[in-house]
Amino acid sequence: MRSYFIDELNSEEMKKITNNLKKQNLKQPVDGLYWLYLPENLYTSQQKEHLKTCGPYYFAIETGKNWLKLELLIRAEQKIRCACISYATQEQRDFLISFAENLLQELNIFI
Protein backbone atom coordinates (compact mmCIF):
# COMPACT_ATOMS: atom_id res chain seq x y z
CA MET A 1 0.00 0.00 0.00
CA ARG A 2 1.34 3.40 -0.93
CA SER A 3 0.87 5.98 1.78
CA TYR A 4 2.04 9.28 3.25
CA PHE A 5 3.35 8.43 6.71
CA ILE A 6 4.17 10.80 9.56
CA ASP A 7 5.76 9.28 12.65
CA GLU A 8 7.65 10.18 15.81
CA LEU A 9 4.68 12.15 17.11
CA ASN A 10 4.28 12.38 20.87
CA SER A 11 1.09 11.57 22.77
CA GLU A 12 0.11 15.25 23.13
CA GLU A 13 0.48 15.79 19.37
CA MET A 14 -1.54 12.65 18.61
CA LYS A 15 -4.30 13.83 20.93
CA LYS A 16 -4.41 17.18 19.10
CA ILE A 17 -4.57 15.39 15.74
CA THR A 18 -7.35 12.96 16.70
CA ASN A 19 -9.39 15.70 18.37
CA ASN A 20 -9.07 17.83 15.24
CA LEU A 21 -10.07 14.99 12.91
CA LYS A 22 -13.15 14.35 15.06
CA LYS A 23 -13.95 18.07 15.15
CA GLN A 24 -13.92 18.14 11.33
CA ASN A 25 -16.68 15.49 11.38
CA LEU A 26 -14.75 13.08 9.18
CA LYS A 27 -16.56 9.78 8.92
CA GLN A 28 -15.05 7.33 11.40
CA PRO A 29 -16.09 3.74 10.59
CA VAL A 30 -13.86 2.30 13.35
CA ASP A 31 -11.71 3.78 16.09
CA GLY A 32 -8.48 5.20 14.67
CA LEU A 33 -9.71 5.27 11.07
CA TYR A 34 -11.12 8.34 9.32
CA TRP A 35 -12.41 9.00 5.82
CA LEU A 36 -11.39 12.20 4.07
CA TYR A 37 -13.73 12.70 1.13
CA LEU A 38 -12.19 13.78 -2.13
CA PRO A 39 -13.69 16.99 -3.58
CA GLU A 40 -15.68 16.23 -6.74
CA ASN A 41 -13.64 18.68 -8.79
CA LEU A 42 -10.66 16.34 -8.31
CA TYR A 43 -12.43 13.19 -9.51
CA THR A 44 -11.00 11.46 -12.56
CA SER A 45 -13.29 11.00 -15.57
CA GLN A 46 -13.85 7.38 -14.54
CA GLN A 47 -14.70 8.37 -10.96
CA LYS A 48 -17.22 10.89 -12.32
CA GLU A 49 -18.79 8.22 -14.54
CA HIS A 50 -19.07 5.78 -11.61
CA LEU A 51 -20.17 8.30 -8.98
CA LYS A 52 -23.78 7.08 -8.70
CA THR A 53 -22.90 3.40 -8.48
CA CYS A 54 -19.60 3.54 -6.58
CA GLY A 55 -18.97 6.95 -5.00
CA PRO A 56 -18.42 9.12 -3.19
CA TYR A 57 -14.65 8.67 -3.04
CA TYR A 58 -12.34 9.09 -0.07
CA PHE A 59 -8.86 8.67 1.34
CA ALA A 60 -8.37 6.56 4.48
CA ILE A 61 -6.53 8.24 7.35
CA GLU A 62 -5.30 5.96 10.12
CA THR A 63 -3.96 7.04 13.50
CA GLY A 64 -1.68 5.03 15.76
CA LYS A 65 0.08 5.53 19.06
CA ASN A 66 2.68 7.90 17.59
CA TRP A 67 1.94 8.06 13.86
CA LEU A 68 -0.46 9.24 11.19
CA LYS A 69 -0.89 7.33 7.93
CA LEU A 70 -2.71 8.75 4.91
CA GLU A 71 -3.31 6.10 2.28
CA LEU A 72 -2.87 7.15 -1.34
CA LEU A 73 -5.50 4.69 -2.56
CA ILE A 74 -8.77 6.39 -3.45
CA ARG A 75 -11.59 4.20 -2.19
CA ALA A 76 -15.27 4.15 -3.13
CA GLU A 77 -17.92 4.21 -0.44
CA GLN A 78 -20.32 1.82 -2.21
CA LYS A 79 -17.94 -0.79 -3.68
CA ILE A 80 -14.77 -2.60 -2.68
CA ARG A 81 -13.56 -3.42 -6.20
CA CYS A 82 -14.00 -1.42 -9.35
CA ALA A 83 -11.82 0.25 -11.99
CA CYS A 84 -12.63 3.64 -10.41
CA ILE A 85 -10.79 2.63 -7.23
CA SER A 86 -7.17 3.50 -7.87
CA TYR A 87 -4.12 5.24 -6.54
CA ALA A 88 -4.37 9.01 -6.42
CA THR A 89 -3.46 11.17 -9.38
CA GLN A 90 -0.88 13.91 -8.81
CA GLU A 91 -3.64 16.47 -8.14
CA GLN A 92 -5.39 14.14 -5.70
CA ARG A 93 -2.09 13.36 -3.96
CA ASP A 94 -1.36 17.09 -3.65
CA PHE A 95 -4.78 17.59 -2.03
CA LEU A 96 -4.09 14.87 0.55
CA ILE A 97 -0.56 16.02 1.38
CA SER A 98 -1.76 19.64 1.67
CA PHE A 99 -4.47 18.45 4.06
CA ALA A 100 -1.83 16.75 6.24
CA GLU A 101 0.61 19.67 6.14
CA ASN A 102 -2.15 22.19 6.93
CA LEU A 103 -3.37 20.02 9.80
CA LEU A 104 0.09 19.93 11.38
CA GLN A 105 0.63 23.66 10.84
CA GLU A 106 -2.78 24.56 12.28
CA LEU A 107 -2.03 22.48 15.39
CA ASN A 108 1.50 23.89 15.74
CA ILE A 109 3.09 20.48 15.31
CA PHE A 110 6.57 20.84 13.89
CA ILE A 111 8.35 17.68 12.81
N, C-alpha and C positions, 0 to 999 in steps of 0.2 A: 504494500500500500504506500503510495506517495503521500507525504504529508509535510506540513510546516510545523516544526516542533520547537517549543520553547521550554527549556528546563532550568534547573538550579534556582527555582523560585522558592522563597521561604513561606512559612505557613501564613504569615500576615498578608503577603502578596497574593497567595492563593485565595484567601478569604475575600480580599477585595475583588479579585477576578470573578469568583463564583457569585458573590453578591451582585456585582454589576450585570453579569449574564442573566441572572434571575430578574433583576430590575428591568431589563430590556424586554422582558416577556418572551424570550426565545422558547420555543417548544422544547420540553424536557421529557422525552419518552421514558428515560430511566435516570436514576441518580448519577450525576457526573457526565451526562451526555446531553448536548444541546444541539438544536437545529438552527442554522443561520440560513434563512431563505435567500435565494439568489434573486436580485431584482429582474423583472421581466425584460427590461431593456438589454440585459446581458445574455439572454437565452440565445442559444444557437438556433439555426433554422430548423433543425430536427427537434429540438426541445419545444420550439413554438408549435410545430406541427403536432406534437404528441401531448401538448399541455392538458387537453381535456381528458385524455385516457391515462396519462401517467403522472402529470405534474400535480402540484407545484414542485419546484426543484430546490434542493438545499445542500449545504455543506454540513458535515458532522463536526462538532467541536467536543472534544473529550478533555476532562480535567482529571488530574491525578494528585497524588500527595504533594509533589513539587514540580509539576509540569502541566503544560497546555499543548494539546495536539489538535491541529486543524487539518482535517483530511482534504486532499485535493480532488477526491472523487465527488462528482456531482451526482447526488442521489435523487430519485423520484419518490414522492410521497405515496403514490398509488401502486407502484410496481417495484419488484426487486430486480428483475432482469428485462432489459430492453435496450435497443440501440441508442436511445436518447440518454442513457446513463453512461457517463464517460468522465474521463479526467478533464479538469478545467482547462479552458482555453487560456491564452495569455491574459486577456481582459478579465476573465473570471478569477484567475489566480491573483491578479493585481487587486481586485476587489477584496478578496479574502485576506491577503497580506496587509492591505491598508486597514481593514477592520481590526486585525490583531495589533498592528503598530499604534493605531489610534486608541485602542483600549488601554494598552500599556501607558501611553503618554497621558491619557486622561486620568489614570489612576496613580500617576507619578511613580511608575515602576520602571527603573532604569537598569537594564541588564546588558 
